[in-house]
Amino acid sequence: MTLLEARGLRKTFALRSPWLRRAVGSSVALDGVDLDLRAGETLALVGESGSGKTTLGRSLLRLVEPDDGELRFRGEDLRALRPLELRRRRRDLQMVFQDPGASLDPRQRIGDAVFEPLRIHRLAPRADRSSQALRLLAEVGLTAEVLERHPHELSGGQRQRVAIARALATRPALVVADEPVSALDVSIRGQILNLLADRQRELGLALLLIAHDLLLVGRVADRIAVLLRGRIVEEGEAGQVLARPLHPHTRALLAAIPGRQRRARGAGGVVRRGVAVEGWLGGCAHRASCPLATERCGRETPALVESQPGHRVACFRPGEGAPPERDGGGTFALDRRSEGRR
């Protein structure tokens, strides 16, 4: 069952000069994105910095207003909702921001911050503040001792757990997690991702996980979508995308993971450094750093089509130059069973 459906989402930001105080150009953040998110699944949205991941995540929740396109949640047109109607719908649509220190009010105690969504949506009386906040904090592995603390008195991992507890307070149907572990120490990133995966499975909610590390999110994701310059260039089941990536940009992201370049070269993978095309007007956005690029790649923009069952790619030469598949799922495959995933 499709929970959230986006068709042709576009968003352009004006570039303003700090001296002239007027727009001097524009930047295309989203360029006709089509995306489906099914109920109860985890979709990882990955890409390099500036690819439009955060803009897409916020546009899906109307925290950023798209310039064009359709956006439906359970068949309802989200873009047609008025402010009051949208506020009521926020109960089902929540977000975990990248920086928990910035998303939490520094003057507000943790207990009040976690209880606030319940108060706004009138899901619990004020008298139940302590018990409800304690229940939500316990769900994310925090104890009662943090109830009366302020955000600056907690560690980064604790603050992110508070942010997750607050997002899950209303029992939403969809949570967008924007780089929830990028600001955390490596030692606790896995803990936070496992926490999100466990709560997603227990509550049956859909999770859109925004990140830049393919292997990290591949441990918890059901599907992966790769974004490049505001367009999805590859999308499919996590195991398929990791074991046999069809788009050169996806293989470049995998090769950029520390310790993976040598293995990718040894398997015949595409590893080439390059400079992205600034202000490109057409064609494939990856062509400047793609060793498979042809003249056609500069003239035409490849459409996102199904190359294999359940595996879509926007490339004129999908799969060419990819490492040969190996026994056990390929060069970059993950044994998801060993991670305790479903």
Contacts in CASP RR format, 6 or more apart in sequence:
PFRMAT RR
TARGET T0000
AUTHOR 0000-0000-0000
METHOD contacts of the structure
MODEL  1
MTLLEARGLRKTFALRSPWLRRAVGSSVALDGVDLDLRAGETLALVGESG
SGKTTLGRSLLRLVEPDDGELRFRGEDLRALRPLELRRRRRDLQMVFQDP
GASLDPRQRIGDAVFEPLRIHRLAPRADRSSQALRLLAEVGLTAEVLERH
PHELSGGQRQRVAIARALATRPALVVADEPVSALDVSIRGQILNLLADRQ
RELGLALLLIAHDLLLVGRVADRIAVLLRGRIVEEGEAGQVLARPLHPHT
RALLAAIPGRQRRARGAGGVVRRGVAVEGWLGGCAHRASCPLATERCGRE
TPALVESQPGHRVACFRPGEGAPPERDGGGTFALDRRSEGRR
1 38 0 8 1.000
1 39 0 8 1.000
2 36 0 8 1.000
2 37 0 8 1.000
2 38 0 8 1.000
2 39 0 8 1.000
3 37 0 8 1.000
3 38 0 8 1.000
3 39 0 8 1.000
3 40 0 8 1.000
3 73 0 8 1.000
3 74 0 8 1.000
3 173 0 8 1.000
3 174 0 8 1.000
3 206 0 8 1.000
4 35 0 8 1.000
4 36 0 8 1.000
4 37 0 8 1.000
4 60 0 8 1.000
4 71 0 8 1.000
4 72 0 8 1.000
4 73 0 8 1.000
4 174 0 8 1.000
4 206 0 8 1.000
5 35 0 8 1.000
5 36 0 8 1.000
5 37 0 8 1.000
5 70 0 8 1.000
5 71 0 8 1.000
5 72 0 8 1.000
5 73 0 8 1.000
5 75 0 8 1.000
6 33 0 8 1.000
6 34 0 8 1.000
6 35 0 8 1.000
6 36 0 8 1.000
6 59 0 8 1.000
6 60 0 8 1.000
6 69 0 8 1.000
6 70 0 8 1.000
6 71 0 8 1.000
6 72 0 8 1.000
7 34 0 8 1.000
7 69 0 8 1.000
7 70 0 8 1.000
7 71 0 8 1.000
8 32 0 8 1.000
8 33 0 8 1.000
8 34 0 8 1.000
8 68 0 8 1.000
8 69 0 8 1.000
8 70 0 8 1.000
9 30 0 8 1.000
9 32 0 8 1.000
9 33 0 8 1.000
9 34 0 8 1.000
9 35 0 8 1.000
9 56 0 8 1.000
9 59 0 8 1.000
9 66 0 8 1.000
9 68 0 8 1.000
9 69 0 8 1.000
9 70 0 8 1.000
9 71 0 8 1.000
10 28 0 8 1.000
10 30 0 8 1.000
10 31 0 8 1.000
10 32 0 8 1.000
10 33 0 8 1.000
10 66 0 8 1.000
10 67 0 8 1.000
10 68 0 8 1.000
10 69 0 8 1.000
11 28 0 8 1.000
11 29 0 8 1.000
11 30 0 8 1.000
11 55 0 8 1.000
11 59 0 8 1.000
11 64 0 8 1.000
11 66 0 8 1.000
11 67 0 8 1.000
12 26 0 8 1.000
12 27 0 8 1.000
12 28 0 8 1.000
12 29 0 8 1.000
12 67 0 8 1.000
13 26 0 8 1.000
13 27 0 8 1.000
13 29 0 8 1.000
14 23 0 8 1.000
14 25 0 8 1.000
14 26 0 8 1.000
15 23 0 8 1.000
15 24 0 8 1.000
15 25 0 8 1.000
15 26 0 8 1.000
15 27 0 8 1.000
16 22 0 8 1.000
16 23 0 8 1.000
16 24 0 8 1.000
17 23 0 8 1.000
17 24 0 8 1.000
28 229 0 8 1.000
28 230 0 8 1.000
29 52 0 8 1.000
29 55 0 8 1.000
29 230 0 8 1.000
30 52 0 8 1.000
30 55 0 8 1.000
30 56 0 8 1.000
30 59 0 8 1.000
30 66 0 8 1.000
30 230 0 8 1.000
31 229 0 8 1.000
31 230 0 8 1.000
31 231 0 8 1.000
32 68 0 8 1.000
32 69 0 8 1.000
32 230 0 8 1.000
32 231 0 8 1.000
33 56 0 8 1.000
33 227 0 8 1.000
33 230 0 8 1.000
33 231 0 8 1.000
33 232 0 8 1.000
34 232 0 8 1.000
34 304 0 8 1.000
35 43 0 8 1.000
35 56 0 8 1.000
35 60 0 8 1.000
35 225 0 8 1.000
35 232 0 8 1.000
37 43 0 8 1.000
37 174 0 8 1.000
37 206 0 8 1.000
37 208 0 8 1.000
38 206 0 8 1.000
39 173 0 8 1.000
39 204 0 8 1.000
39 206 0 8 1.000
40 200 0 8 1.000
40 204 0 8 1.000
40 205 0 8 1.000
40 206 0 8 1.000
40 207 0 8 1.000
41 206 0 8 1.000
41 207 0 8 1.000
41 222 0 8 1.000
41 223 0 8 1.000
42 197 0 8 1.000
42 200 0 8 1.000
42 206 0 8 1.000
42 207 0 8 1.000
42 209 0 8 1.000
42 220 0 8 1.000
42 221 0 8 1.000
42 222 0 8 1.000
42 223 0 8 1.000
43 206 0 8 1.000
43 207 0 8 1.000
43 208 0 8 1.000
43 209 0 8 1.000
43 221 0 8 1.000
43 222 0 8 1.000
43 223 0 8 1.000
43 224 0 8 1.000
43 225 0 8 1.000
44 209 0 8 1.000
44 210 0 8 1.000
44 211 0 8 1.000
44 214 0 8 1.000
44 217 0 8 1.000
44 218 0 8 1.000
44 220 0 8 1.000
44 221 0 8 1.000
44 223 0 8 1.000
44 224 0 8 1.000
44 225 0 8 1.000
44 238 0 8 1.000
45 53 0 8 1.000
45 56 0 8 1.000
45 57 0 8 1.000
45 208 0 8 1.000
45 209 0 8 1.000
45 210 0 8 1.000
45 211 0 8 1.000
45 225 0 8 1.000
45 227 0 8 1.000
46 53 0 8 1.000
46 210 0 8 1.000
46 211 0 8 1.000
46 212 0 8 1.000
46 213 0 8 1.000
46 214 0 8 1.000
46 217 0 8 1.000
46 224 0 8 1.000
46 225 0 8 1.000
46 226 0 8 1.000
46 227 0 8 1.000
46 253 0 8 1.000
47 53 0 8 1.000
47 212 0 8 1.000
47 226 0 8 1.000
47 227 0 8 1.000
47 228 0 8 1.000
47 253 0 8 1.000
48 212 0 8 1.000
48 228 0 8 1.000
48 253 0 8 1.000
49 212 0 8 1.000
51 227 0 8 1.000
51 228 0 8 1.000
51 229 0 8 1.000
51 230 0 8 1.000
52 227 0 8 1.000
52 229 0 8 1.000
52 230 0 8 1.000
53 178 0 8 1.000
53 210 0 8 1.000
53 212 0 8 1.000
53 227 0 8 1.000
54 98 0 8 1.000
54 178 0 8 1.000
54 179 0 8 1.000
54 210 0 8 1.000
55 64 0 8 1.000
55 230 0 8 1.000
56 227 0 8 1.000
56 230 0 8 1.000
57 63 0 8 1.000
57 95 0 8 1.000
57 176 0 8 1.000
57 178 0 8 1.000
57 208 0 8 1.000
57 210 0 8 1.000
58 64 0 8 1.000
58 95 0 8 1.000
58 176 0 8 1.000
58 178 0 8 1.000
59 65 0 8 1.000
59 66 0 8 1.000
59 71 0 8 1.000
60 71 0 8 1.000
60 176 0 8 1.000
60 208 0 8 1.000
61 93 0 8 1.000
61 95 0 8 1.000
61 176 0 8 1.000
62 71 0 8 1.000
62 78 0 8 1.000
62 79 0 8 1.000
62 81 0 8 1.000
62 86 0 8 1.000
63 95 0 8 1.000
66 79 0 8 1.000
69 79 0 8 1.000
70 77 0 8 1.000
70 79 0 8 1.000
71 77 0 8 1.000
71 78 0 8 1.000
71 79 0 8 1.000
72 78 0 8 1.000
73 89 0 8 1.000
73 92 0 8 1.000
73 93 0 8 1.000
73 174 0 8 1.000
74 173 0 8 1.000
76 89 0 8 1.000
78 86 0 8 1.000
78 89 0 8 1.000
81 89 0 8 1.000
88 121 0 8 1.000
90 121 0 8 1.000
90 170 0 8 1.000
91 117 0 8 1.000
91 121 0 8 1.000
91 123 0 8 1.000
91 170 0 8 1.000
91 172 0 8 1.000
92 170 0 8 1.000
92 172 0 8 1.000
92 173 0 8 1.000
92 174 0 8 1.000
93 172 0 8 1.000
93 173 0 8 1.000
93 174 0 8 1.000
93 176 0 8 1.000
94 117 0 8 1.000
94 167 0 8 1.000
94 168 0 8 1.000
94 170 0 8 1.000
94 172 0 8 1.000
94 174 0 8 1.000
94 175 0 8 1.000
94 176 0 8 1.000
95 167 0 8 1.000
95 175 0 8 1.000
95 176 0 8 1.000
95 177 0 8 1.000
95 178 0 8 1.000
96 160 0 8 1.000
96 163 0 8 1.000
96 164 0 8 1.000
96 167 0 8 1.000
96 175 0 8 1.000
96 176 0 8 1.000
96 177 0 8 1.000
96 178 0 8 1.000
96 180 0 8 1.000
96 196 0 8 1.000
97 103 0 8 1.000
97 163 0 8 1.000
97 178 0 8 1.000
98 178 0 8 1.000
98 179 0 8 1.000
98 180 0 8 1.000
98 182 0 8 1.000
98 183 0 8 1.000
99 183 0 8 1.000
100 151 0 8 1.000
100 156 0 8 1.000
100 157 0 8 1.000
100 159 0 8 1.000
100 160 0 8 1.000
100 162 0 8 1.000
100 163 0 8 1.000
100 183 0 8 1.000
101 151 0 8 1.000
101 156 0 8 1.000
101 159 0 8 1.000
103 163 0 8 1.000
104 113 0 8 1.000
104 151 0 8 1.000
104 159 0 8 1.000
104 162 0 8 1.000
104 163 0 8 1.000
105 113 0 8 1.000
105 151 0 8 1.000
106 150 0 8 1.000
106 151 0 8 1.000
106 152 0 8 1.000
107 150 0 8 1.000
108 116 0 8 1.000
108 150 0 8 1.000
108 151 0 8 1.000
109 147 0 8 1.000
109 148 0 8 1.000
109 149 0 8 1.000
109 150 0 8 1.000
110 133 0 8 1.000
110 137 0 8 1.000
110 146 0 8 1.000
110 147 0 8 1.000
110 148 0 8 1.000
110 149 0 8 1.000
110 150 0 8 1.000
110 151 0 8 1.000
110 154 0 8 1.000
110 162 0 8 1.000
111 129 0 8 1.000
111 130 0 8 1.000
111 133 0 8 1.000
111 137 0 8 1.000
111 146 0 8 1.000
111 147 0 8 1.000
111 148 0 8 1.000
112 129 0 8 1.000
112 133 0 8 1.000
113 151 0 8 1.000
113 162 0 8 1.000
113 166 0 8 1.000
114 132 0 8 1.000
114 133 0 8 1.000
114 136 0 8 1.000
114 137 0 8 1.000
114 162 0 8 1.000
114 165 0 8 1.000
114 166 0 8 1.000
114 169 0 8 1.000
115 124 0 8 1.000
115 129 0 8 1.000
115 132 0 8 1.000
115 133 0 8 1.000
115 136 0 8 1.000
115 169 0 8 1.000
116 166 0 8 1.000
117 123 0 8 1.000
117 166 0 8 1.000
117 169 0 8 1.000
117 170 0 8 1.000
118 124 0 8 1.000
118 132 0 8 1.000
118 169 0 8 1.000
118 170 0 8 1.000
119 126 0 8 1.000
119 129 0 8 1.000
121 170 0 8 1.000
123 169 0 8 1.000
123 170 0 8 1.000
124 132 0 8 1.000
130 147 0 8 1.000
132 169 0 8 1.000
133 147 0 8 1.000
134 144 0 8 1.000
134 147 0 8 1.000
136 165 0 8 1.000
136 166 0 8 1.000
136 168 0 8 1.000
136 169 0 8 1.000
137 143 0 8 1.000
137 144 0 8 1.000
137 146 0 8 1.000
137 147 0 8 1.000
137 161 0 8 1.000
137 162 0 8 1.000
137 165 0 8 1.000
139 165 0 8 1.000
139 168 0 8 1.000
139 199 0 8 1.000
140 161 0 8 1.000
140 162 0 8 1.000
140 164 0 8 1.000
140 165 0 8 1.000
140 168 0 8 1.000
140 195 0 8 1.000
140 199 0 8 1.000
141 161 0 8 1.000
141 195 0 8 1.000
142 158 0 8 1.000
142 161 0 8 1.000
142 162 0 8 1.000
142 165 0 8 1.000
146 154 0 8 1.000
146 158 0 8 1.000
146 162 0 8 1.000
151 159 0 8 1.000
151 162 0 8 1.000
154 162 0 8 1.000
156 183 0 8 1.000
156 184 0 8 1.000
157 184 0 8 1.000
157 188 0 8 1.000
157 192 0 8 1.000
160 180 0 8 1.000
160 181 0 8 1.000
160 184 0 8 1.000
160 192 0 8 1.000
161 192 0 8 1.000
161 195 0 8 1.000
163 180 0 8 1.000
164 180 0 8 1.000
164 192 0 8 1.000
164 195 0 8 1.000
164 196 0 8 1.000
164 199 0 8 1.000
167 175 0 8 1.000
168 175 0 8 1.000
168 199 0 8 1.000
168 203 0 8 1.000
168 205 0 8 1.000
171 203 0 8 1.000
171 205 0 8 1.000
172 205 0 8 1.000
173 205 0 8 1.000
173 206 0 8 1.000
174 205 0 8 1.000
174 206 0 8 1.000
174 207 0 8 1.000
174 208 0 8 1.000
175 200 0 8 1.000
175 205 0 8 1.000
175 206 0 8 1.000
175 207 0 8 1.000
175 208 0 8 1.000
176 208 0 8 1.000
176 210 0 8 1.000
177 196 0 8 1.000
177 207 0 8 1.000
177 208 0 8 1.000
177 209 0 8 1.000
177 210 0 8 1.000
178 210 0 8 1.000
179 210 0 8 1.000
179 211 0 8 1.000
179 212 0 8 1.000
180 192 0 8 1.000
180 193 0 8 1.000
180 196 0 8 1.000
180 209 0 8 1.000
181 188 0 8 1.000
181 189 0 8 1.000
181 190 0 8 1.000
181 192 0 8 1.000
181 193 0 8 1.000
181 211 0 8 1.000
181 216 0 8 1.000
182 211 0 8 1.000
182 212 0 8 1.000
184 192 0 8 1.000
189 216 0 8 1.000
190 216 0 8 1.000
193 216 0 8 1.000
193 217 0 8 1.000
193 219 0 8 1.000
193 220 0 8 1.000
194 220 0 8 1.000
196 207 0 8 1.000
196 209 0 8 1.000
196 220 0 8 1.000
197 220 0 8 1.000
197 341 0 8 1.000
199 205 0 8 1.000
200 206 0 8 1.000
200 207 0 8 1.000
201 342 0 8 1.000
209 217 0 8 1.000
209 220 0 8 1.000
209 221 0 8 1.000
211 217 0 8 1.000
212 253 0 8 1.000
213 257 0 8 1.000
214 224 0 8 1.000
214 241 0 8 1.000
214 242 0 8 1.000
214 250 0 8 1.000
214 253 0 8 1.000
214 254 0 8 1.000
214 257 0 8 1.000
214 332 0 8 1.000
215 242 0 8 1.000
215 254 0 8 1.000
215 257 0 8 1.000
215 332 0 8 1.000
215 334 0 8 1.000
217 224 0 8 1.000
218 224 0 8 1.000
218 238 0 8 1.000
218 239 0 8 1.000
218 242 0 8 1.000
218 334 0 8 1.000
218 336 0 8 1.000
219 334 0 8 1.000
219 336 0 8 1.000
219 339 0 8 1.000
219 341 0 8 1.000
220 339 0 8 1.000
220 341 0 8 1.000
221 238 0 8 1.000
222 237 0 8 1.000
222 238 0 8 1.000
223 235 0 8 1.000
223 236 0 8 1.000
223 237 0 8 1.000
223 238 0 8 1.000
224 234 0 8 1.000
224 235 0 8 1.000
224 236 0 8 1.000
224 237 0 8 1.000
224 238 0 8 1.000
224 241 0 8 1.000
224 242 0 8 1.000
225 232 0 8 1.000
225 234 0 8 1.000
225 235 0 8 1.000
225 236 0 8 1.000
226 232 0 8 1.000
226 233 0 8 1.000
226 234 0 8 1.000
226 235 0 8 1.000
226 241 0 8 1.000
226 247 0 8 1.000
226 249 0 8 1.000
226 250 0 8 1.000
226 253 0 8 1.000
227 233 0 8 1.000
228 249 0 8 1.000
228 285 0 8 1.000
228 286 0 8 1.000
229 276 0 8 1.000
229 280 0 8 1.000
229 285 0 8 1.000
231 285 0 8 1.000
231 304 0 8 1.000
231 314 0 8 1.000
232 304 0 8 1.000
232 312 0 8 1.000
232 314 0 8 1.000
233 247 0 8 1.000
233 249 0 8 1.000
233 250 0 8 1.000
233 285 0 8 1.000
233 286 0 8 1.000
233 304 0 8 1.000
233 313 0 8 1.000
233 314 0 8 1.000
233 315 0 8 1.000
234 241 0 8 1.000
234 245 0 8 1.000
234 246 0 8 1.000
234 247 0 8 1.000
234 249 0 8 1.000
234 250 0 8 1.000
234 311 0 8 1.000
234 312 0 8 1.000
234 313 0 8 1.000
234 314 0 8 1.000
234 315 0 8 1.000
235 241 0 8 1.000
235 304 0 8 1.000
235 311 0 8 1.000
235 312 0 8 1.000
235 313 0 8 1.000
236 310 0 8 1.000
236 311 0 8 1.000
236 312 0 8 1.000
237 310 0 8 1.000
237 311 0 8 1.000
238 334 0 8 1.000
238 336 0 8 1.000
239 329 0 8 1.000
239 333 0 8 1.000
239 334 0 8 1.000
239 336 0 8 1.000
240 308 0 8 1.000
240 310 0 8 1.000
240 311 0 8 1.000
241 250 0 8 1.000
241 311 0 8 1.000
242 254 0 8 1.000
242 332 0 8 1.000
242 333 0 8 1.000
242 334 0 8 1.000
243 325 0 8 1.000
243 329 0 8 1.000
243 330 0 8 1.000
243 331 0 8 1.000
243 332 0 8 1.000
243 333 0 8 1.000
244 319 0 8 1.000
244 322 0 8 1.000
244 325 0 8 1.000
244 330 0 8 1.000
245 251 0 8 1.000
245 254 0 8 1.000
245 319 0 8 1.000
245 322 0 8 1.000
245 332 0 8 1.000
246 307 0 8 1.000
246 308 0 8 1.000
246 311 0 8 1.000
246 313 0 8 1.000
246 315 0 8 1.000
246 318 0 8 1.000
246 319 0 8 1.000
246 322 0 8 1.000
247 286 0 8 1.000
247 313 0 8 1.000
247 314 0 8 1.000
247 315 0 8 1.000
247 318 0 8 1.000
247 319 0 8 1.000
248 270 0 8 1.000
248 286 0 8 1.000
248 290 0 8 1.000
248 291 0 8 1.000
248 292 0 8 1.000
248 315 0 8 1.000
249 286 0 8 1.000
249 290 0 8 1.000
251 264 0 8 1.000
251 269 0 8 1.000
251 270 0 8 1.000
251 271 0 8 1.000
251 322 0 8 1.000
251 323 0 8 1.000
252 270 0 8 1.000
252 271 0 8 1.000
252 272 0 8 1.000
252 286 0 8 1.000
252 289 0 8 1.000
254 260 0 8 1.000
254 264 0 8 1.000
254 332 0 8 1.000
255 261 0 8 1.000
255 264 0 8 1.000
255 269 0 8 1.000
255 270 0 8 1.000
255 271 0 8 1.000
260 332 0 8 1.000
261 271 0 8 1.000
263 331 0 8 1.000
264 270 0 8 1.000
264 271 0 8 1.000
264 323 0 8 1.000
264 331 0 8 1.000
265 271 0 8 1.000
266 323 0 8 1.000
267 323 0 8 1.000
267 324 0 8 1.000
267 326 0 8 1.000
267 331 0 8 1.000
268 321 0 8 1.000
268 323 0 8 1.000
268 324 0 8 1.000
269 321 0 8 1.000
269 322 0 8 1.000
269 323 0 8 1.000
270 290 0 8 1.000
270 291 0 8 1.000
270 292 0 8 1.000
270 321 0 8 1.000
270 322 0 8 1.000
272 289 0 8 1.000
272 290 0 8 1.000
272 291 0 8 1.000
273 289 0 8 1.000
274 288 0 8 1.000
274 289 0 8 1.000
275 288 0 8 1.000
275 289 0 8 1.000
276 285 0 8 1.000
276 288 0 8 1.000
276 289 0 8 1.000
277 285 0 8 1.000
277 287 0 8 1.000
277 288 0 8 1.000
282 298 0 8 1.000
282 301 0 8 1.000
283 297 0 8 1.000
283 298 0 8 1.000
283 299 0 8 1.000
283 300 0 8 1.000
283 301 0 8 1.000
283 302 0 8 1.000
284 290 0 8 1.000
284 293 0 8 1.000
284 297 0 8 1.000
284 298 0 8 1.000
284 301 0 8 1.000
284 302 0 8 1.000
284 314 0 8 1.000
284 315 0 8 1.000
284 316 0 8 1.000
286 293 0 8 1.000
287 293 0 8 1.000
287 297 0 8 1.000
287 298 0 8 1.000
290 297 0 8 1.000
292 317 0 8 1.000
292 320 0 8 1.000
292 321 0 8 1.000
294 316 0 8 1.000
294 317 0 8 1.000
296 316 0 8 1.000
297 316 0 8 1.000
300 316 0 8 1.000
301 314 0 8 1.000
302 314 0 8 1.000
302 315 0 8 1.000
302 316 0 8 1.000
303 314 0 8 1.000
304 312 0 8 1.000
304 313 0 8 1.000
304 314 0 8 1.000
305 312 0 8 1.000
305 313 0 8 1.000
305 314 0 8 1.000
306 312 0 8 1.000
307 313 0 8 1.000
307 318 0 8 1.000
307 319 0 8 1.000
313 319 0 8 1.000
323 330 0 8 1.000
323 331 0 8 1.000
336 342 0 8 1.000
END
